[in-house]
Amino acid sequence: MEERLMQVEMKISFMEDTVATLNALVAEQRKELDTLKAIIERLEARLAAGEESMGDLPNRKPPHY
């Protein structure tokens, strides 16, 4: 009985460590996702601003033609 209890305690300890490790990984990935979302939003804003300013340019061939 004592040995079974020790095995259960060891398994619980291992599972708690695994949960803590996974939790840290999820938190790290959340930060990375937030960073990537911010980058995408800035790029979308720059693209939209570029498209707006390109609408005023005449459609002509570049000077090297």
Backbone bond lengths (Angstrom), bond angles and torsions (degrees), N, CA, C in turn:
res aa  C-N    CA-C-N  psi(-1)  N-CA   C-N-CA  omega(-1)  CA-C   N-CA-C  phi
1 M - - - 1.455 - - 1.530 110.82 -
2 E 1.312 116.51 -44.01 1.466 121.43 -179.73 1.532 111.17 -60.95
3 E 1.333 115.53 -40.05 1.464 119.46 -179.37 1.531 110.80 -67.42
4 R 1.318 117.36 -40.18 1.465 120.44 177.93 1.521 110.73 -62.19
5 L 1.314 115.96 -40.76 1.457 120.54 178.61 1.528 110.82 -63.10
6 M 1.326 116.42 -41.03 1.472 120.38 178.39 1.524 110.76 -64.70
7 Q 1.338 116.76 -39.95 1.462 120.31 178.63 1.528 110.98 -64.07
8 V 1.305 116.34 -42.43 1.468 120.55 178.51 1.525 110.08 -63.78
9 E 1.323 117.33 -43.19 1.466 120.89 178.29 1.522 111.25 -62.98
10 M 1.337 117.04 -38.95 1.467 120.29 178.02 1.528 110.53 -65.07
11 K 1.320 116.05 -42.95 1.467 119.77 179.29 1.525 111.21 -63.78
12 I 1.312 116.29 -42.22 1.465 120.00 178.41 1.522 110.24 -63.13
13 S 1.314 116.41 -42.39 1.464 120.53 178.64 1.527 110.72 -61.30
14 F 1.328 116.66 -43.73 1.461 121.00 178.23 1.526 110.56 -62.84
15 M 1.328 116.75 -43.38 1.466 120.46 179.95 1.527 111.38 -64.78
16 E 1.318 117.68 -39.06 1.463 120.77 177.63 1.523 110.68 -63.25
17 D 1.327 116.22 -40.42 1.463 120.08 177.61 1.527 110.58 -65.10
18 T 1.319 115.96 -41.61 1.465 120.41 178.80 1.526 111.00 -63.19
19 V 1.311 117.00 -43.59 1.470 121.23 178.86 1.525 110.28 -62.37
20 A 1.326 117.70 -42.38 1.466 120.91 179.25 1.529 110.66 -63.98
21 T 1.329 116.89 -41.35 1.465 121.03 178.48 1.525 110.89 -64.10
22 L 1.327 116.16 -45.35 1.467 120.06 179.35 1.522 111.48 -65.22
23 N 1.313 117.05 -37.63 1.458 120.99 178.31 1.529 110.71 -62.72
24 A 1.326 116.59 -42.84 1.465 120.36 178.02 1.524 110.59 -63.78
25 L 1.320 116.48 -39.44 1.459 120.68 179.18 1.527 111.25 -65.38
26 V 1.313 116.94 -42.85 1.467 121.18 178.44 1.526 110.28 -62.78
27 A 1.326 117.35 -41.97 1.466 120.82 179.02 1.527 110.58 -63.34
28 E 1.327 116.74 -40.71 1.467 120.67 178.61 1.524 110.80 -65.02
29 Q 1.318 116.96 -43.17 1.461 120.43 179.08 1.523 111.30 -66.55
30 R 1.319 117.57 -33.61 1.468 121.23 177.27 1.522 110.34 -62.43
31 K 1.346 116.07 -43.88 1.463 120.02 178.03 1.527 110.46 -62.31
32 E 1.332 116.22 -42.38 1.459 119.99 179.75 1.528 111.00 -64.39
33 L 1.327 117.39 -40.66 1.461 120.72 176.78 1.523 111.69 -62.17
34 D 1.324 116.63 -42.33 1.464 120.20 178.51 1.523 110.66 -61.78
35 T 1.337 116.52 -41.63 1.462 120.87 178.09 1.521 110.76 -63.17
36 L 1.326 116.75 -45.66 1.460 120.59 -179.55 1.529 111.77 -65.31
37 K 1.323 117.44 -38.07 1.465 120.42 176.62 1.524 110.93 -62.33
38 A 1.326 116.85 -41.83 1.465 120.53 179.15 1.525 110.47 -63.95
39 I 1.325 117.18 -40.71 1.467 121.03 178.35 1.525 110.05 -63.30
40 I 1.314 117.21 -44.58 1.468 120.95 179.72 1.525 110.75 -62.48
41 E 1.320 117.07 -42.14 1.466 119.83 178.76 1.523 111.18 -62.05
42 R 1.334 117.39 -41.94 1.471 120.01 178.39 1.524 110.97 -65.25
43 L 1.334 117.17 -41.25 1.463 120.18 179.03 1.526 111.41 -65.67
44 E 1.328 116.87 -39.67 1.465 119.84 177.40 1.522 110.93 -63.37
45 A 1.324 116.94 -39.81 1.462 120.58 178.90 1.524 110.49 -65.45
46 R 1.334 116.41 -42.59 1.471 119.66 178.37 1.517 110.76 -64.28
47 L 1.324 116.93 -40.92 1.458 120.90 179.28 1.524 110.60 -63.97
48 A 1.306 116.80 -44.19 1.464 120.29 179.13 1.525 110.62 -63.36
49 A 1.327 117.28 -41.40 1.463 120.57 178.74 1.524 110.42 -65.43
50 G 1.315 116.97 -38.12 1.462 121.07 178.60 1.513 111.79 -67.30
51 E 1.310 117.27 -39.28 1.465 120.89 178.77 1.519 110.96 -66.96
52 E 1.325 117.07 -36.94 1.460 120.33 178.48 1.523 110.79 -65.02
53 S 1.321 116.84 -42.80 1.460 119.24 -178.51 1.529 111.40 -74.29
54 M 1.323 117.89 -26.51 1.462 120.64 179.16 1.525 111.25 -73.09
55 G 1.310 117.95 -22.12 1.451 121.03 -179.15 1.519 112.56 -65.70
56 D 1.328 118.43 -23.21 1.456 122.31 -179.18 1.526 112.76 -84.21
57 L 1.323 117.97 -14.22 1.461 120.63 -176.95 1.525 110.43 -80.78
58 P 1.336 116.33 140.51 1.465 118.54 176.35 1.530 110.04 -70.09
59 N 1.310 116.21 152.09 1.455 121.42 179.80 1.519 108.45 -88.22
60 R 1.323 116.32 93.01 1.462 120.31 -179.09 1.522 109.65 -136.25
61 K 1.334 115.44 165.15 1.457 120.85 -178.29 1.526 110.25 -71.54
62 P 1.317 117.23 147.88 1.463 120.46 175.57 1.526 110.69 -64.63
63 P 1.327 118.66 159.79 1.465 121.78 -175.04 1.525 114.64 -62.10
64 H 1.302 119.69 -21.27 1.465 119.52 -176.76 1.524 113.26 -80.55
65 Y 1.331 119.83 1.17 1.463 121.60 177.52 1.490 111.12 -87.81
